[in-house]
Amino acid sequence: MDSTDIQSNKGMAIVGYILFFIPLILAKDSKFAWYHANQGLTLLVVAVILNVVLSIIPFIGFLLLPLVNLAIFIFAILGIVAAAQGQVKPLPIIGNYTLLK
């Protein structure tokens, strides 16, 4: 990724963890913003799947649900910090998956 792309699209990359589709619309040509939008989308998909699955499991699911949501929140913070620092750093565990090309 080139440094001018990173410097001019840090804000869009940060927004990618909150609303992943905004960088896809407003920063179409930025590989940096798309990378972080992909990370945000992957995090969202994992969060939805884990919340649904753990909500179905009677007792253990309800005990694990707050811990999983805390981990997802921490992953989002890690992604936002990496985007703000201009880093292309995958999220732990789920960061190597690509949903957007």
MODELLER restraints for C-alpha pairs under 7 A, 6 or more apart:
rsr = mdl.restraints
at = mdl.atoms
rsr.add(forms.Gaussian(group=physical.xy_distance, feature=features.Distance(at['CA:1:A'], at['CA:31:A']), mean=6.85, stdev=0.5))
rsr.add(forms.Gaussian(group=physical.xy_distance, feature=features.Distance(at['CA:1:A'], at['CA:32:A']), mean=6.67, stdev=0.5))
rsr.add(forms.Gaussian(group=physical.xy_distance, feature=features.Distance(at['CA:5:A'], at['CA:30:A']), mean=6.20, stdev=0.5))
rsr.add(forms.Gaussian(group=physical.xy_distance, feature=features.Distance(at['CA:5:A'], at['CA:32:A']), mean=6.68, stdev=0.5))
rsr.add(forms.Gaussian(group=physical.xy_distance, feature=features.Distance(at['CA:6:A'], at['CA:32:A']), mean=5.91, stdev=0.5))
rsr.add(forms.Gaussian(group=physical.xy_distance, feature=features.Distance(at['CA:6:A'], at['CA:86:A']), mean=5.85, stdev=0.5))
rsr.add(forms.Gaussian(group=physical.xy_distance, feature=features.Distance(at['CA:9:A'], at['CA:33:A']), mean=6.12, stdev=0.5))
rsr.add(forms.Gaussian(group=physical.xy_distance, feature=features.Distance(at['CA:10:A'], at['CA:83:A']), mean=6.00, stdev=0.5))
rsr.add(forms.Gaussian(group=physical.xy_distance, feature=features.Distance(at['CA:10:A'], at['CA:84:A']), mean=5.79, stdev=0.5))
rsr.add(forms.Gaussian(group=physical.xy_distance, feature=features.Distance(at['CA:10:A'], at['CA:86:A']), mean=6.51, stdev=0.5))
rsr.add(forms.Gaussian(group=physical.xy_distance, feature=features.Distance(at['CA:12:A'], at['CA:23:A']), mean=5.34, stdev=0.5))
rsr.add(forms.Gaussian(group=physical.xy_distance, feature=features.Distance(at['CA:12:A'], at['CA:33:A']), mean=5.74, stdev=0.5))
rsr.add(forms.Gaussian(group=physical.xy_distance, feature=features.Distance(at['CA:13:A'], at['CA:23:A']), mean=6.85, stdev=0.5))
rsr.add(forms.Gaussian(group=physical.xy_distance, feature=features.Distance(at['CA:13:A'], at['CA:32:A']), mean=6.79, stdev=0.5))
rsr.add(forms.Gaussian(group=physical.xy_distance, feature=features.Distance(at['CA:13:A'], at['CA:33:A']), mean=4.35, stdev=0.5))
rsr.add(forms.Gaussian(group=physical.xy_distance, feature=features.Distance(at['CA:13:A'], at['CA:36:A']), mean=5.24, stdev=0.5))
rsr.add(forms.Gaussian(group=physical.xy_distance, feature=features.Distance(at['CA:13:A'], at['CA:37:A']), mean=6.52, stdev=0.5))
rsr.add(forms.Gaussian(group=physical.xy_distance, feature=features.Distance(at['CA:13:A'], at['CA:83:A']), mean=5.67, stdev=0.5))
rsr.add(forms.Gaussian(group=physical.xy_distance, feature=features.Distance(at['CA:14:A'], at['CA:80:A']), mean=5.14, stdev=0.5))
rsr.add(forms.Gaussian(group=physical.xy_distance, feature=features.Distance(at['CA:14:A'], at['CA:83:A']), mean=5.63, stdev=0.5))
rsr.add(forms.Gaussian(group=physical.xy_distance, feature=features.Distance(at['CA:14:A'], at['CA:84:A']), mean=6.53, stdev=0.5))
rsr.add(forms.Gaussian(group=physical.xy_distance, feature=features.Distance(at['CA:16:A'], at['CA:22:A']), mean=6.71, stdev=0.5))
rsr.add(forms.Gaussian(group=physical.xy_distance, feature=features.Distance(at['CA:16:A'], at['CA:23:A']), mean=6.02, stdev=0.5))
rsr.add(forms.Gaussian(group=physical.xy_distance, feature=features.Distance(at['CA:16:A'], at['CA:36:A']), mean=5.71, stdev=0.5))
rsr.add(forms.Gaussian(group=physical.xy_distance, feature=features.Distance(at['CA:16:A'], at['CA:37:A']), mean=4.22, stdev=0.5))
rsr.add(forms.Gaussian(group=physical.xy_distance, feature=features.Distance(at['CA:16:A'], at['CA:40:A']), mean=5.58, stdev=0.5))
rsr.add(forms.Gaussian(group=physical.xy_distance, feature=features.Distance(at['CA:17:A'], at['CA:36:A']), mean=6.97, stdev=0.5))
rsr.add(forms.Gaussian(group=physical.xy_distance, feature=features.Distance(at['CA:17:A'], at['CA:37:A']), mean=6.43, stdev=0.5))
rsr.add(forms.Gaussian(group=physical.xy_distance, feature=features.Distance(at['CA:17:A'], at['CA:40:A']), mean=4.23, stdev=0.5))
rsr.add(forms.Gaussian(group=physical.xy_distance, feature=features.Distance(at['CA:17:A'], at['CA:76:A']), mean=6.22, stdev=0.5))
rsr.add(forms.Gaussian(group=physical.xy_distance, feature=features.Distance(at['CA:17:A'], at['CA:80:A']), mean=6.64, stdev=0.5))
rsr.add(forms.Gaussian(group=physical.xy_distance, feature=features.Distance(at['CA:20:A'], at['CA:37:A']), mean=4.72, stdev=0.5))
rsr.add(forms.Gaussian(group=physical.xy_distance, feature=features.Distance(at['CA:20:A'], at['CA:40:A']), mean=5.54, stdev=0.5))
rsr.add(forms.Gaussian(group=physical.xy_distance, feature=features.Distance(at['CA:20:A'], at['CA:41:A']), mean=5.70, stdev=0.5))
rsr.add(forms.Gaussian(group=physical.xy_distance, feature=features.Distance(at['CA:21:A'], at['CA:37:A']), mean=6.95, stdev=0.5))
rsr.add(forms.Gaussian(group=physical.xy_distance, feature=features.Distance(at['CA:23:A'], at['CA:33:A']), mean=5.91, stdev=0.5))
rsr.add(forms.Gaussian(group=physical.xy_distance, feature=features.Distance(at['CA:23:A'], at['CA:34:A']), mean=6.57, stdev=0.5))
rsr.add(forms.Gaussian(group=physical.xy_distance, feature=features.Distance(at['CA:23:A'], at['CA:37:A']), mean=6.43, stdev=0.5))
rsr.add(forms.Gaussian(group=physical.xy_distance, feature=features.Distance(at['CA:24:A'], at['CA:34:A']), mean=6.41, stdev=0.5))
rsr.add(forms.Gaussian(group=physical.xy_distance, feature=features.Distance(at['CA:27:A'], at['CA:33:A']), mean=6.61, stdev=0.5))
rsr.add(forms.Gaussian(group=physical.xy_distance, feature=features.Distance(at['CA:38:A'], at['CA:98:A']), mean=6.53, stdev=0.5))
rsr.add(forms.Gaussian(group=physical.xy_distance, feature=features.Distance(at['CA:38:A'], at['CA:99:A']), mean=6.19, stdev=0.5))
rsr.add(forms.Gaussian(group=physical.xy_distance, feature=features.Distance(at['CA:38:A'], at['CA:100:A']), mean=5.66, stdev=0.5))
rsr.add(forms.Gaussian(group=physical.xy_distance, feature=features.Distance(at['CA:39:A'], at['CA:95:A']), mean=6.35, stdev=0.5))
rsr.add(forms.Gaussian(group=physical.xy_distance, feature=features.Distance(at['CA:42:A'], at['CA:99:A']), mean=6.72, stdev=0.5))
rsr.add(forms.Gaussian(group=physical.xy_distance, feature=features.Distance(at['CA:47:A'], at['CA:72:A']), mean=6.69, stdev=0.5))
rsr.add(forms.Gaussian(group=physical.xy_distance, feature=features.Distance(at['CA:51:A'], at['CA:65:A']), mean=6.73, stdev=0.5))
rsr.add(forms.Gaussian(group=physical.xy_distance, feature=features.Distance(at['CA:54:A'], at['CA:61:A']), mean=4.22, stdev=0.5))
rsr.add(forms.Gaussian(group=physical.xy_distance, feature=features.Distance(at['CA:54:A'], at['CA:62:A']), mean=6.60, stdev=0.5))
rsr.add(forms.Gaussian(group=physical.xy_distance, feature=features.Distance(at['CA:54:A'], at['CA:65:A']), mean=6.15, stdev=0.5))
rsr.add(forms.Gaussian(group=physical.xy_distance, feature=features.Distance(at['CA:55:A'], at['CA:61:A']), mean=5.88, stdev=0.5))
rsr.add(forms.Gaussian(group=physical.xy_distance, feature=features.Distance(at['CA:55:A'], at['CA:62:A']), mean=6.47, stdev=0.5))
rsr.add(forms.Gaussian(group=physical.xy_distance, feature=features.Distance(at['CA:75:A'], at['CA:91:A']), mean=6.47, stdev=0.5))
rsr.add(forms.Gaussian(group=physical.xy_distance, feature=features.Distance(at['CA:79:A'], at['CA:91:A']), mean=6.41, stdev=0.5))
rsr.add(forms.Gaussian(group=physical.xy_distance, feature=features.Distance(at['CA:82:A'], at['CA:88:A']), mean=6.95, stdev=0.5))
rsr.add(forms.Gaussian(group=physical.xy_distance, feature=features.Distance(at['CA:82:A'], at['CA:89:A']), mean=6.46, stdev=0.5))
rsr.add(forms.Gaussian(group=physical.xy_distance, feature=features.Distance(at['CA:90:A'], at['CA:96:A']), mean=6.36, stdev=0.5))
